[in-house]
Amino acid sequence: MKFLAVLLLLAATGFAQKIDPIALADQSKDDPRILVMDYNQKDWSRANNKSVLWSWKPSDSGINDATGWMLPNDARLRNIDGKRYMVTASGYGLIAVVGYPDKQKKWSINIGKASNVHGIELLPDGNVAMAASTGGWVRVYTASQARDSAKYAQFDLKDAHNVLWDPSRQVLWSLGTDKLVQLKIGGTSSAPTLTLAKTITMPDTSGHDLEAKLGDPDTLWITTGSATWSFDKRTEKFMMLQKVSGYKSINNQVATGQRIQTRPHTSCTQNSWCTDIIEFFGPDDTRTREMAVYRARLWREDYQ
């Protein structure tokens, strides 16, 4: 009934054609990959092949690096100069940019698992920003320069968990333990620099996910150790959405505003942080699949 209510609402408002797919960073040991799921399919189980619109693992793009891909944890869709790309990251160190849907490799490197990359962003010039929790840094790699370029600029940020480009403010947002920062990217695409523009103290610790509230360019979604939040960029005020711990990702459908969130569930036994349940709010719903998901992302190329 909840799923039907969503469809009826979309039909009534003329937005049925604009419901976006949802990408899952599936860490399942038997076949870790990025899965792009059809929201309109109620059954997301492995038995329903129609629910998967697209999938990717490194070998699909001629990247032979299985050891660096053991814990994929993030993926975003972006459009650079009229071509769509997926940028994705694994906690074990493999970072890649590949064409979507053609899967052609644009750039990839393996930085190793010691830094534990948690969040990823493809910048408008083709460079790649990333956040590493154990490494405690934000970096911009010169991915625009060569297929394996490893040059980077770095800004130190304790327990950095995600990055997000803001085209209207021309800053890179990043989330650390208890700080939300704005970073300015200077220099050139071949020799970038990262400098601090502003630091905002969080109302909670253990910052985890950072995402645009699509359809509202003045608002960010944020998850922390004990809650989910919206953040008003104009007033720099936080508003608590849920007093619930553990959410690893938060996004929203543009057409309906429905939030998409992931958090660990005991039904996923592979590790302590995975889930096999994707949660939706406003209206409330769930999808389940035999998997070990870390994050879910709305599969849409908009930055804001």
C-alpha positions in Angstrom: 0.0 0.0 0.0 2.8 2.4 0.8 4.4 1.8 -2.6 1.1 2.3 -4.3 0.6 5.6 -2.5 3.9 6.8 -3.8 3.0 5.9 -7.4 -0.5 7.6 -7.1 1.1 10.7 -5.7 3.6 10.8 -8.6 0.8 10.3 -11.2 -1.3 13.0 -9.6 1.6 15.5 -9.7 2.9 14.6 -13.1 6.3 13.4 -11.9 6.0 9.7 -12.6 8.6 9.9 -15.3 11.1 11.6 -13.0 11.6 9.0 -10.3 15.3 8.2 -10.2 17.1 4.9 -9.7 19.0 4.2 -6.5 22.7 3.0 -6.4 23.8 0.6 -3.7 27.4 0.1 -2.6 27.1 -3.6 -2.0 30.1 -5.1 0.0 28.9 -8.7 -0.3 31.9 -11.0 -0.1 30.8 -13.2 -2.9 30.4 -10.4 -5.4 31.1 -6.8 -4.2 29.8 -4.3 -6.7 27.8 -1.1 -7.4 24.2 -1.9 -8.2 21.8 0.6 -9.8 18.3 -0.4 -8.7 14.9 0.4 -10.3 12.9 2.1 -7.6 9.6 1.1 -9.4 10.4 -2.5 -8.8 9.0 -3.4 -5.4 10.9 -6.7 -5.2 14.7 -6.0 -5.0 15.6 -9.6 -4.2 18.3 -11.4 -6.3 15.5 -13.5 -7.8 14.1 -10.5 -9.6 16.6 -9.6 -12.3 14.5 -6.8 -13.5 15.2 -4.8 -10.3 18.9 -4.2 -11.4 19.2 -1.6 -14.1 23.1 -1.6 -14.2 25.9 -3.0 -12.2 29.7 -2.6 -12.0 32.8 -4.1 -10.6 36.4 -3.2 -11.6 36.9 -6.0 -14.1 34.0 -4.6 -16.1 36.3 -1.7 -17.0 39.5 -3.7 -17.4 40.7 -2.8 -13.9 42.2 -5.9 -12.5 42.4 -5.0 -8.8 40.1 -7.3 -6.8 42.0 -6.8 -3.5 41.4 -3.0 -3.6 37.7 -3.5 -4.1 36.8 -5.6 -1.1 34.7 -2.9 0.6 33.0 -0.5 -1.9 31.4 2.2 0.1 30.3 5.0 -2.1 29.4 6.0 -5.7 28.0 9.1 -7.4 26.8 9.9 -10.9 28.1 13.1 -12.4 28.1 14.8 -15.8 31.4 16.3 -17.1 31.3 18.1 -20.4 28.1 16.3 -21.5 29.2 12.8 -20.6 28.1 10.9 -17.6 30.5 9.2 -15.3 30.4 7.1 -12.1 32.9 7.9 -9.5 33.3 5.2 -6.8 35.5 4.3 -3.8 36.4 1.3 -1.8 37.7 1.3 1.8 40.4 -1.0 0.6 41.8 1.7 -1.6 40.5 1.4 -5.2 39.2 4.6 -6.5 37.8 4.8 -10.1 36.0 7.0 -12.6 34.2 5.1 -15.4 31.7 6.0 -18.1 28.0 5.5 -17.4 26.6 3.3 -18.8 29.5 2.2 -21.1 31.8 1.4 -18.2 34.9 2.7 -20.0 37.7 3.5 -17.6 38.5 7.2 -17.4 40.8 7.0 -14.3 41.7 4.7 -11.4 44.3 4.3 -8.7 44.7 2.2 -5.6 45.9 4.2 -2.6 45.8 1.2 -0.2 43.5 0.4 2.7 45.3 2.1 5.5 43.6 5.5 5.0 40.0 4.0 4.7 38.5 6.2 2.0 34.8 6.8 3.0 33.4 9.4 0.6 34.0 10.5 -3.0 33.1 13.3 -5.4 33.8 14.0 -9.1 34.6 17.7 -9.6 33.4 19.7 -12.6 37.0 19.8 -14.0 37.3 16.0 -13.9 39.4 15.8 -10.8 38.4 13.6 -7.9 37.8 14.7 -4.3 37.8 12.1 -1.5 37.6 11.9 2.3 39.5 9.3 4.4 38.4 8.5 7.9 41.5 6.7 9.3 43.8 8.9 7.2 42.1 12.0 8.6 42.3 13.9 5.3 40.5 15.4 2.3 42.3 15.1 -1.0 41.8 16.3 -4.6 43.5 14.0 -7.1 44.4 15.2 -10.6 42.2 12.6 -12.3 41.6 15.0 -15.2 45.3 14.7 -16.3 45.9 11.0 -17.0 44.2 7.6 -16.5 46.4 6.8 -13.5 47.4 10.3 -12.2 48.3 10.0 -8.5 49.2 13.7 -7.8 47.0 15.3 -5.1 46.4 18.3 -2.8 45.5 17.5 0.8 43.7 19.2 3.7 43.8 17.5 7.1 40.4 16.8 8.7 40.0 14.4 11.6 37.8 11.4 10.8 36.9 12.8 7.4 33.9 10.9 6.1 32.5 12.6 3.0 32.9 15.4 0.4 30.3 17.3 -1.7 30.9 19.9 -4.4 28.7 23.1 -4.1 28.5 24.8 -7.5 26.6 27.8 -6.3 29.1 28.7 -3.6 32.1 27.2 -5.4 33.3 25.3 -2.3 33.9 21.7 -1.4 32.0 20.7 1.7 33.5 18.1 3.9 32.4 16.4 7.1 34.7 15.3 10.0 34.3 14.1 13.5 32.4 17.2 14.8 33.2 19.8 12.1 31.5 20.7 8.8 34.0 22.6 6.7 34.0 24.6 3.4 37.2 24.2 1.4 38.3 26.3 -1.5 39.9 24.6 -4.5 42.6 26.8 -6.0 45.5 26.5 -8.4 44.9 24.6 -11.6 43.4 21.2 -12.6 47.0 19.9 -13.0 48.2 21.5 -9.7 45.2 22.1 -7.4 45.3 23.5 -3.9 43.0 23.1 -0.9 42.4 25.8 1.7 40.0 26.3 4.5 37.2 28.8 3.9 35.0 28.2 6.9 34.6 25.8 9.9 31.1 25.1 11.4 30.9 23.2 14.6 28.4 20.3 14.5 25.7 19.7 17.2 26.8 16.1 17.4 29.9 14.0 16.9 30.8 11.1 14.5 29.9 12.9 11.3 29.1 10.3 8.7 27.2 11.3 5.6 26.9 14.5 3.7 24.6 15.0 0.8 22.7 17.7 -1.1 19.0 18.0 -0.5 18.1 17.8 -4.1 15.5 20.3 -5.1 16.6 22.7 -2.4 20.0 24.2 -3.1 20.2 25.9 0.3 20.0 22.7 2.4 22.3 19.8 3.1 21.5 16.3 4.6 23.9 15.1 7.3 24.1 12.0 9.4 26.0 11.8 12.7 26.6 9.2 15.4 23.2 9.6 17.0 20.9 11.5 14.6 20.0 12.7 11.1 19.9 16.4 10.3 19.2 19.1 7.7 21.5 22.0 7.6 20.5 25.4 6.3 23.5 27.0 4.4 22.1 30.5 4.7 21.5 30.5 8.5 24.1 27.8 9.3 21.5 26.2 11.5 21.0 22.4 12.0 17.6 20.8 12.4 17.3 17.3 13.8 15.2 15.0 11.7 15.5 11.7 13.7 17.1 10.8 17.0 18.3 7.5 15.6 21.9 6.3 15.6 23.9 4.6 12.9 22.7 6.0 9.6 25.5 5.7 7.0 23.7 7.5 4.1 20.9 9.9 3.4 19.4 11.2 0.1 16.1 12.2 -1.3 14.0 11.7 -4.4 13.6 15.1 -6.2 10.0 14.4 -7.4 8.5 13.5 -4.0 11.1 14.5 -1.4 11.0 11.0 0.0 14.3 10.3 1.9 16.5 7.3 1.2 18.6 6.1 4.2 20.8 3.2 5.2 22.0 2.0 8.6 23.2 -1.3 10.0 20.7 -4.1 10.6 21.1 -7.3 12.4 19.6 -9.2 9.5 22.9 -8.5 7.6 25.5 -10.7 9.3 28.6 -10.1 7.2 29.9 -7.3 9.5 28.7 -4.8 12.1 28.0 -1.9 9.6 26.1 -3.5 6.7 22.4 -3.7 5.9 20.2 -5.7 3.6 17.3 -3.2 4.1 17.0 0.2 2.4 14.7 2.6 4.3 12.5 5.3 2.9 10.7 8.1 4.8 7.8 10.3 3.7 6.1 8.1 2.8 7.7 5.3 4.7 8.7 2.1 2.9 11.6 -0.4 2.6 13.3 -2.6 0.0 15.3 -5.7 0.9 18.0 -7.7 -1.0 20.4 -10.4 -0.1 23.4 -8.1 0.2 25.7 -6.2 2.5 25.1 -2.5 1.7 27.0 0.4 3.2 25.5 3.4 1.3 22.6 4.1 -1.0 22.8 7.0 -3.4 20.1 8.6 -5.6 21.3 7.9 -9.2 21.1 11.5 -10.5 23.9 13.7 -11.8 22.9 17.0 -10.1 25.3 18.4 -7.6 22.5 20.4 -6.0 
